[in-house]
């Protein structure tokens, strides 16, 4: 009889190796998910700062400044309970824009504001030009609770010209710039 010289692994050895790999993957997965979530949050904060800078730069144009700061102040509360008074509200719908057109930018002025529509359109174009080719998309779509998932970036401009940018769903607001809401951290 000829003796074969098998140098492969046995079934038991393969099962043990697979079990060890499964245990390691189970231990690493939660850390990896936390890292991805943190990265997405960081991306949103960076995008909010970019939007804030674009708005502040566009407000150097007098017509844009007037369009965004004229009128009686409205108020919204963020999820931390802080009241935010604003004269102008801007919603950024993630879409491809042509630089300078302001596509994807919706400006809502205060209820009693008497601002010419051309000034609002100039402000949209100026903001679109300063943001660049695309409005940033939301990377982190989880929320403090499942009913308040953010849908768009929002910016609120006070009558004095202060800019606050964050995420929202139309009624709730997660502030990201200049400071980050505790619900978003």
C-alpha positions, -999 to 999 in steps of 0.1 A, spaced: 0 0 0 11 34 -9 10 60 19 -2 94 8 14 124 22 -15 149 28 -3 183 39 -37 201 41 -57 213 70 -82 191 87 -119 201 90 -115 207 127 -86 231 122 -106 251 96 -136 254 119 -114 267 147 -98 293 125 -132 304 112 -146 307 148 -116 328 158 -121 351 128 -158 355 137 -150 364 173 -125 390 161 -150 405 136 -176 407 163 -152 425 186 -141 450 159 -175 458 143 -189 481 171 -157 502 171 -158 504 133 -194 515 133 -186 542 159 -157 554 138 -179 557 107 -206 576 126 -180 600 140 -166 605 105 -200 613 91 -208 638 119 -174 654 113 -182 657 76 -215 674 84 -199 699 108 -173 707 81 -201 712 55 -220 735 79 -188 756 84 -184 758 46 -220 770 43 -216 795 71 -185 809 54 -203 811 21 -232 830 36 -209 854 55 -189 861 23 -221 867 3 -233 892 30 -204 915 20 -226 923 -9 -250 951 4 -280 938 -14 -275 902 -1 -270 916 34 -302 936 32 -322 906 18 -310 884 47 -313 907 76 -342 930 70 -375 928 89 -388 917 123 -371 888 139 -388 854 140 -378 827 164 -370 790 164 -358 767 192 -331 742 187 -333 707 204 -311 721 233 -340 745 241 -320 776 229 -342 803 212 -327 815 179 -340 848 166 -337 853 129 -346 877 101 -336 854 73 -338 816 69 -320 796 42 -327 760 33 -301 741 13 -315 712 -7 -286 689 -17 -285 691 -55 -260 698 -82 -257 735 -87 -241 756 -114 -218 780 -97 -234 813 -92 -270 803 -98 -281 795 -63 -300 764 -74 -309 743 -43 -309 774 -21 -343 786 -7 -343 819 11 -372 828 34 -372 864 47 -389 875 78 -427 879 76 -426 917 77 -396 922 55 -399 945 25 -371 931 4 -371 932 -34 -372 897 -50 -341 908 -71 -322 913 -39 -332 878 -27 -322 863 -61 -289 882 -59 -283 867 -24 -291 832 -37 -267 836 -66 -240 850 -43 -243 821 -19 -244 796 -47 -212 811 -61 -195 810 -28 -205 774 -20 -192 761 -53 -205 734 -76 -225 713 -52 -245 719 -20 -232 695 6 -253 664 13 -261 652 48 -238 623 57 -252 614 92 -289 608 90 -295 595 125 -312 617 150 -317 621 188 -349 602 182 -362 585 151 -390 610 144 -367 640 139 -343 629 112 -326 658 95 -335 664 58 -316 696 49 -290 721 60 -306 753 74 -290 787 81 -306 814 103 -294 850 100 -301 875 128 -310 911 121 -275 919 132 -260 896 106 -250 866 128 -252 833 110 -261 799 126 -260 768 104 -272 733 112 -294 704 102 -331 703 104 -363 687 93 -384 719 90 -394 721 126 -364 708 146 -329 722 143 -295 706 152 -270 735 154 -236 726 139 -218 760 134 -206 779 152 -212 754 180 -224 718 178 -257 708 195 -254 682 222 -280 661 205 -257 658 175 -225 650 193 
